[in-house]
């Protein structure tokens, strides 16, 4: 069984945001898969997807602080600056964190660990709404 759907995420402020529940709410088809894989791909070069801590919001704040030091705005060595000081750092953050995550499906649910959630990394000050392509593949439930 294969299923694919393009999901529109709401606009969020810059930072790291848990989107696991949002993705699951948009994919009732998950319930029909006994065992398989859910693959999520963000169709943007200045936002990212990753999996990490889903309970303590200070983890997401620390992620933002860390990546702002790794890829600072207004660095004098950036040449790609026409779209604003947050643009090139956003591309670097997205490249470091990645544009995809894959999660096993078990019994119609994402088989994430107890403390795991899917993050949207919004790396622009005004990134707007983002698109994620979700591809579900696996053995259908009986």
Secondary structure, 3 states (H helix, E strand, C coil): CEEEEEEECCCCCCEEEECHHHHHHCCHHHHHEEEEEEEEEECCCCEEEEEEECCCHHHHHHHHHHHHHHCCCCCCCCCCCCCCCCHHHHHHHHHHHCCEEEEEEECCEECCCCCEEEEEEECCCCCCCCEEEEEEEEEECC
